[in-house]
Amino acid sequence: MEQSEAYQSAKKRVEAKMSFYTHLMVYIAIILLLVVINLLSSPGTIWFHWPMMGWGIAVVLHGFAIFVFPGRFAVTEKMIETEMNKSQTHS
């Protein structure tokens, strides 16, 4: 793998991690806003936990895809390398 390919691969992984961190920060900010709205507008009825759980599942799955099962990057890189080798042998 060439230096530029290694850089591009690392760049994609970093961008994916930054995407997750952005998702997490937006989630936290919006959920805090919903908690405040809920407690100020209808403190007798707690409803903020529903969007917190629903969106929280998406955040957890996003985190798993990035940090626990990052194999898609390795698979994608291997497929790109295979295709590049095929194109070089046919040239």
trRosetta pair geometry for C-beta under 8 A, 3 or more apart (Angstrom, degrees):
i j d omega theta_ij theta_ji phi_ij phi_ji
1 5 4.7 -124 -174 91 88 127
1 6 5.4 109 127 -59 117 87
1 9 7.6 -13 -178 -8 143 144
1 77 7.8 -1 -108 178 140 116
1 81 6.8 -64 -88 -101 93 123
2 5 4.6 95 57 7 79 104
2 6 7.0 -142 97 -5 41 87
3 6 5.7 -55 -148 37 32 111
3 7 6.3 34 152 -20 65 105
4 7 5.5 -50 -147 36 34 114
4 8 6.3 35 153 -20 65 104
5 8 5.7 -52 -145 37 32 110
5 9 6.3 34 153 -20 64 106
5 81 7.9 89 -180 -87 150 89
6 9 5.7 -53 -147 37 30 113
6 10 6.3 28 155 -16 64 107
7 10 5.8 -57 -147 39 30 108
7 11 6.1 34 153 -24 65 108
8 11 5.5 -52 -145 35 30 116
8 12 6.5 33 155 -21 63 102
9 12 5.9 -53 -152 32 30 110
9 13 6.7 27 151 -15 63 105
9 73 7.1 109 -167 178 91 108
9 77 5.5 39 -119 -102 126 128
10 13 5.7 -55 -151 37 35 111
10 14 6.3 33 153 -18 68 106
11 14 5.8 -55 -146 38 31 110
11 15 6.2 32 154 -20 65 107
12 15 5.7 -53 -145 37 30 112
12 16 6.4 33 154 -21 63 104
12 73 6.8 160 105 -129 116 109
13 16 5.7 -52 -150 34 31 113
13 17 6.5 30 152 -16 64 104
13 70 7.3 44 -132 -164 107 130
13 73 5.8 37 -84 -124 97 159
14 17 5.7 -54 -149 37 34 111
14 18 6.2 33 153 -18 67 106
15 18 5.6 -53 -143 38 32 111
15 19 6.3 40 152 -26 63 103
16 19 5.5 -49 -150 30 31 117
16 20 6.8 33 150 -18 62 101
16 66 5.4 177 142 -122 105 103
16 73 7.6 -124 7 -72 158 121
17 20 5.7 -52 -155 33 35 111
17 21 6.5 33 150 -17 67 104
17 66 5.9 135 -94 -178 59 131
17 67 7.9 82 -111 -68 92 87
18 21 5.6 -52 -146 38 36 111
18 22 6.3 39 153 -20 66 104
19 22 5.8 -53 -149 36 29 112
19 23 6.4 33 151 -21 63 107
19 62 8.0 -122 119 -176 94 122
19 66 7.8 -173 70 -89 95 138
20 23 5.5 -55 -149 36 32 114
20 24 6.3 33 153 -20 66 106
20 62 5.4 167 -119 141 90 107
20 63 5.9 112 -160 -92 130 60
20 66 4.7 -77 -50 -7 147 165
20 67 7.7 166 150 -27 176 99
21 24 5.6 -52 -146 36 32 114
21 25 6.3 31 155 -18 65 105
22 25 5.9 -56 -146 37 30 108
22 26 6.3 28 156 -16 65 107
23 26 6.0 -58 -148 38 27 108
23 27 6.2 32 152 -23 63 109
23 59 6.1 175 135 -117 108 83
23 62 5.6 -52 99 122 161 166
24 27 5.5 -54 -148 34 29 116
24 28 6.4 28 156 -18 64 105
24 59 5.9 106 -97 -156 68 121
24 63 7.6 65 -72 -70 117 110
25 28 5.8 -52 -147 35 31 110
25 29 6.3 29 156 -17 64 108
26 29 5.8 -57 -146 39 30 110
26 30 6.1 23 160 -14 66 110
27 30 6.2 -63 -144 40 23 104
27 31 6.1 19 161 -16 63 112
27 55 5.8 177 -131 139 102 120
27 56 7.2 119 -174 -90 134 57
27 59 5.1 9 -73 -76 169 141
28 31 6.0 -59 -142 39 25 108
28 32 6.3 26 158 -19 63 108
29 32 5.9 -58 -151 36 27 110
29 33 6.5 27 152 -18 63 107
30 33 5.5 -54 -150 37 34 114
30 34 6.3 34 152 -19 67 105
30 55 7.7 -56 87 125 129 172
31 34 5.5 -52 -146 37 33 112
31 35 6.4 40 152 -24 65 101
31 48 7.0 109 -162 174 72 111
31 51 7.2 -168 -106 105 79 100
31 52 5.1 83 -135 -104 120 92
31 55 7.3 -155 -69 73 106 134
32 35 5.6 -48 -149 31 33 114
32 36 6.6 32 153 -16 64 103
33 36 5.8 -55 -152 37 32 110
33 37 6.3 31 152 -17 66 107
34 37 5.6 -52 -142 39 33 112
34 38 6.0 36 157 -21 66 107
34 48 4.5 144 130 -131 103 106
34 51 6.1 -114 -151 65 171 134
34 52 7.3 -162 82 -55 138 90
35 38 5.8 -56 -146 38 27 112
35 39 6.2 17 160 -11 64 111
35 48 5.0 122 -87 166 56 173
36 39 6.1 -62 -142 42 26 104
36 40 6.0 15 163 -11 65 115
37 40 6.2 -67 -143 44 23 103
37 41 5.7 -1 170 0 65 120
37 48 7.7 136 64 -84 87 115
38 41 6.6 -67 -130 46 18 94
38 42 6.4 -57 -164 59 57 81
38 43 7.6 106 139 -94 66 44
38 45 7.8 -115 -165 95 93 70
38 46 6.5 67 163 -137 132 52
38 47 5.8 -160 -124 50 123 78
38 48 4.3 -109 -19 -40 156 109
39 43 5.2 42 -157 -100 54 86
40 43 7.4 56 -61 -55 9 92
42 45 4.6 -22 143 47 120 99
42 47 7.5 28 81 5 125 112
46 49 6.4 38 145 -4 103 108
47 50 5.8 -31 -179 12 69 115
48 51 6.6 -58 -163 43 50 97
48 52 5.8 53 144 -25 76 115
49 52 5.1 -61 -142 44 36 120
49 53 6.0 36 160 -22 72 104
50 53 6.2 -54 -146 34 25 104
50 54 6.4 19 159 -12 61 110
51 54 5.6 -57 -140 43 35 110
51 55 5.6 21 168 -5 72 113
52 55 6.6 -60 -136 48 18 98
52 56 5.6 28 158 -30 58 119
53 56 5.4 -57 -138 36 23 118
53 57 6.7 33 159 -27 60 97
54 57 6.2 -52 -163 21 28 109
54 58 7.3 20 146 -10 60 103
55 58 5.5 -53 -159 35 44 114
55 59 6.4 44 145 -20 72 102
56 59 5.5 -51 -147 36 37 112
56 60 6.3 37 154 -19 68 104
57 60 5.8 -54 -148 37 31 111
57 61 6.3 29 154 -16 65 107
58 61 5.8 -55 -146 39 30 110
58 62 6.3 35 153 -22 64 106
59 62 5.6 -53 -149 35 31 115
59 63 6.4 32 152 -19 64 105
60 63 5.6 -55 -150 37 32 113
60 64 6.4 33 152 -19 65 103
61 64 5.6 -50 -146 35 34 112
61 65 6.4 35 154 -20 64 105
62 65 5.8 -56 -151 35 30 112
62 66 6.5 18 155 -11 64 110
63 66 5.9 -64 -146 41 30 104
63 67 5.7 -20 175 22 71 114
63 68 7.4 59 129 -5 72 102
64 67 6.9 -75 -122 56 19 78
64 68 4.4 -36 -150 38 65 125
64 69 5.9 27 155 13 80 101
65 68 7.7 5 -29 50 14 84
65 69 6.0 -42 -123 67 37 99
65 70 7.8 92 155 -88 44 51
65 72 7.5 -3 -171 9 88 134
66 70 6.4 20 178 -89 32 92
67 70 6.7 3 -120 -47 12 106
69 72 7.3 57 134 -14 88 90
70 73 5.4 -16 166 16 87 115
70 74 7.4 88 120 -12 78 95
71 74 5.3 -55 -155 39 54 111
71 75 5.9 52 149 -20 80 104
72 75 5.5 -53 -143 40 35 112
72 76 6.0 37 156 -21 67 107
73 76 5.8 -54 -144 39 28 110
73 77 6.1 27 156 -18 64 109
74 77 5.8 -55 -144 39 28 110
74 78 6.2 30 156 -21 64 107
75 78 5.8 -55 -148 35 29 111
75 79 6.4 28 154 -18 64 106
76 79 5.8 -56 -149 36 30 110
76 80 6.4 30 153 -18 65 106
77 80 5.7 -53 -147 36 32 111
77 81 6.3 33 154 -20 65 106
78 81 5.7 -54 -147 37 31 112
78 82 6.3 34 153 -21 64 105
79 82 5.6 -52 -147 35 31 113
79 83 6.4 29 155 -16 65 106
80 83 5.8 -57 -148 39 30 109
80 84 6.2 31 154 -20 65 107
81 84 5.7 -54 -146 36 30 111
81 85 6.4 31 154 -20 64 105
82 85 5.8 -56 -151 35 29 111
82 86 6.5 31 151 -20 64 104
83 86 5.6 -50 -148 34 34 113
83 87 6.4 30 155 -16 66 105
84 87 5.9 -55 -147 38 32 108
84 88 6.3 32 153 -20 65 107
85 88 5.7 -56 -147 36 31 111
85 89 6.4 26 157 -17 65 106
86 89 6.1 -60 -150 37 29 105
86 90 6.4 17 157 -11 65 112
87 90 5.9 -61 -143 43 32 105
87 91 6.4 41 155 -35 65 106
88 91 5.8 -49 -147 21 31 116
